[in-house]
């Protein structure tokens, strides 16, 4: 392979992959925008935006800011209990800068940047910081699955497929099993890694790397922090739902809890692996899909998606850009 690469010049893999992802993301954005254009009357959508209630819009902006504050408090609690907790202002600044980079680059590049900045500022392992982000995503995934199990029977599934009570039980059971697995299995797995590293020198570096990554999950085993983690996680998701309710009021959309939850669930699922820069077009298409399921006209749903996207971007732009300017 080395000889072949000398004879035939191939593109550098990291650069080639990055270019490919950007191209694919741009194509995805164009397709999403084309889909929206075929479905809606843009002039009508702009009329909805021009008639927006500024008071309710301001409340939506405040709840998006509060959502990010709650995320920063939760992330701080996910650092290993046997280490000093990072300063809250550092946590918030790094979180905002990571979200900003996620808007500009594909495939969660901001999460990698978050781990790097936090590891550098704390003088600790970047891999361990990445583990805390993994724990954060695990919590959100459990909540996402639980809420999907709760909401979908009212929207898609026929009644005979299962009652809401059964769906709630199934979602809670899956989340509980995942959490208990971490509680009981993490120490044993880390001991196995240490044993493998001692016995097989060639795997020592890999064993240490994975063990540091798992250090970021230690907070999930700390029962003293569990109530606070659940509290801040609940506030994160509640703030997202309330933001949608406020924005619906601003656009004269009937503010139902079902519609607000659908917007959160579908957008969060659709942008979890962002390809398009800033999720442009994709974000709006997902908002239209979510609201159309509850009978909201496409034009009104598009106005909602555009305004929500602007609000979501504005907070990391306002706080993440100054932080990067000072500390990057």
C-alpha positions, 0 to 999 in steps of 0.5 A: 500500500505504501508503494502504491501510494507513492506511484499513484498520488491519492488524496489525504484521507482526512482532507478527502473525508472532510471535503466529501462530508461538506459536499454531501451536507451541501447536497442534503441542504439543497435537497431539503430546501428544494423539498420545502420550496415545492411544498410551501408558498414562501410569500405566505411564510414570510407574512407569518414571520412579519406578523410574529408577536415580539413579546412571545418571541423574546420569551422563546429566546430567553428559554433557549438561553436558559436551556443552554445554562441548564446544559452547562450545569449538567455537564459540570456534574458529569466530570469525575467525582474524584477530581475538582469540578471545572469553573461554571463560566469555563463550562458555559464558554466551552459549551457555547463554542462547541455548539458554534463549531457544530454549526460550521463543521460537519459530524459533531466537530464541536464535541471534539473541540469541547473535549479538547478545550476542557481538557486543556483548561483543566490540565487533564486528559482530553479523552476523559473530557470526551467521556463526559460528553458521551455520558451527556449524550447517553442521558439525552438518548435515554430521555429521547427514547422515553419521549418517543415511546410516549408520543408516537402512539398519539401520532403514528401508531394504531391504537391496537399496537399498544397503549400509551401506558405500555409505551411509557413502561417500555421506554422507562425499562430500556433507560433503566437497563442501560443505566444499571449496566453502567452502575454495575459493570463499569468498575469491572470493565475498567479492571479488565482493561487494566489487566489486559494492558498489563498482560499485553504491552502492545495493547497498553496504550489502547487500554489506557485510552479506553479507560480514560474515556470511561472515566467520563462515565463515573459521574453516572455511578455517583448516587449523590449527584444523581438527583441533580443530574436528573433535575438539570436534564429535566430542565434542559428538555423542559426548556426546549419544549417551552421554547416551542410553545412560546414560539407557537404563541408568537406565530398564532399556532395552537400551542399544544404539548404534543406539537411542542414535543414532536418538534423537539423529538424530530429535530433532535433526531434529525440533526443528531448527525449534522451533515449540512453546514448549520443544518441549513434547510434540514432543520426547517424541513424537520420542523415542517414535518413535525408540525404538519403531523398535527395539522399546522399549515406548511407555510406557518410551520416553515415560519416556525422552523426559520425563526426557531433555527435563528434563535437556536443559532443566535445564542452560541453565536452571541456567547461562543464567538467571544469565548473563542476569540479570547481563549482559542 
